[in-house]
Amino acid sequence: MPNIKSAKTRVKQSEKKYMRNKAIRTFIRHLRRNTMSTLVAKTLELTAAQVQLNEFKKQIDKAWAKGVLSRNTSSRIKSSMEVLFKKTYN
């Protein structure tokens, strides 16, 4: 346990940030699984699938903006989902 006040503050801040990032990563993981399963199963129409894909990309961009995901990771995830979408619906 730190003795200096600023070190104690940094421990609290890092714990808070860790919990926020963990929640966002978990949310992204579940959203990715759900989006992939609906795209592969082809249960939605083209427009509904596009709406779901756009929502997925929006959430990925939000995670990138908050610093949870790096730029390359977010781009790679979005690109792979786009490839899956095009392969399924074209």
C-alpha positions as CSV (number, residue, x, y, z in Angstrom):
1,M,0.0,0.0,0.0
2,P,1.4,3.4,-0.9
3,N,2.3,6.0,1.8
4,I,2.3,9.1,-0.3
5,K,-1.1,10.8,-0.9
6,S,-0.6,11.2,-4.7
7,A,0.4,7.5,-5.0
8,K,-2.8,6.5,-3.1
9,T,-4.8,8.7,-5.6
10,R,-3.1,7.1,-8.6
11,V,-4.0,3.6,-7.2
12,K,-7.6,4.6,-6.9
13,Q,-7.6,6.1,-10.4
14,S,-6.0,3.1,-12.0
15,E,-8.5,0.8,-10.3
16,K,-11.4,2.9,-11.6
17,K,-9.9,3.0,-15.1
18,Y,-9.3,-0.8,-15.0
19,M,-12.9,-1.5,-14.1
20,R,-14.2,0.8,-16.8
21,N,-12.0,-0.7,-19.5
22,K,-12.9,-4.2,-18.4
23,A,-16.6,-3.5,-18.7
24,I,-16.2,-1.9,-22.2
25,R,-14.0,-4.8,-23.4
26,T,-16.6,-7.4,-22.1
27,F,-19.4,-5.4,-23.8
28,I,-17.5,-5.3,-27.1
29,R,-16.7,-9.0,-26.9
30,H,-20.4,-9.9,-26.4
31,L,-21.5,-7.5,-29.1
32,R,-18.9,-9.0,-31.5
33,R,-20.2,-12.6,-30.8
34,N,-23.8,-11.6,-31.3
35,T,-23.1,-9.7,-34.5
36,M,-21.1,-12.5,-36.0
37,S,-23.7,-15.1,-35.1
38,T,-26.5,-13.1,-36.7
39,L,-24.4,-12.4,-39.8
40,V,-23.3,-16.1,-40.2
41,A,-26.8,-17.4,-39.6
42,K,-28.2,-14.8,-42.1
43,T,-31.3,-14.4,-39.9
44,L,-31.7,-10.7,-40.7
45,E,-32.6,-8.9,-43.9
46,L,-29.9,-6.9,-45.7
47,T,-31.0,-3.5,-44.2
48,A,-31.4,-4.9,-40.7
49,A,-27.9,-6.5,-40.9
50,Q,-26.4,-3.3,-42.1
51,V,-28.0,-1.4,-39.2
52,Q,-26.6,-4.0,-36.8
53,L,-23.1,-3.8,-38.4
54,N,-23.2,0.0,-38.2
55,E,-24.1,-0.1,-34.5
56,F,-21.2,-2.5,-34.0
57,K,-18.7,-0.2,-35.8
58,K,-20.0,2.7,-33.8
59,Q,-19.4,0.9,-30.5
60,I,-15.9,-0.1,-31.6
61,D,-15.1,3.5,-32.5
62,K,-16.3,4.7,-29.1
63,A,-14.0,2.2,-27.4
64,W,-11.2,3.4,-29.5
65,A,-12.0,7.0,-28.7
66,K,-11.9,6.2,-25.0
67,G,-8.5,4.5,-25.3
68,V,-9.7,1.0,-24.5
69,L,-8.8,-0.4,-27.9
70,S,-5.8,0.7,-30.1
71,R,-6.3,2.1,-33.6
72,N,-5.0,-1.0,-35.3
73,T,-7.1,-3.4,-33.2
74,S,-10.3,-1.5,-33.8
75,S,-9.6,-1.3,-37.5
76,R,-8.8,-5.0,-37.7
77,I,-12.1,-5.9,-35.9
78,K,-14.2,-3.7,-38.1
79,S,-12.5,-4.9,-41.2
80,S,-13.0,-8.6,-40.4
81,M,-16.7,-7.9,-39.6
82,E,-17.1,-6.1,-43.0
83,V,-15.5,-9.1,-44.8
84,L,-18.0,-11.4,-43.0
85,F,-20.9,-9.2,-43.9
86,K,-19.9,-9.0,-47.6
87,K,-19.3,-12.7,-47.8
88,T,-22.7,-13.4,-46.3
89,Y,-24.9,-10.9,-48.0
90,N,-23.3,-10.7,-51.5
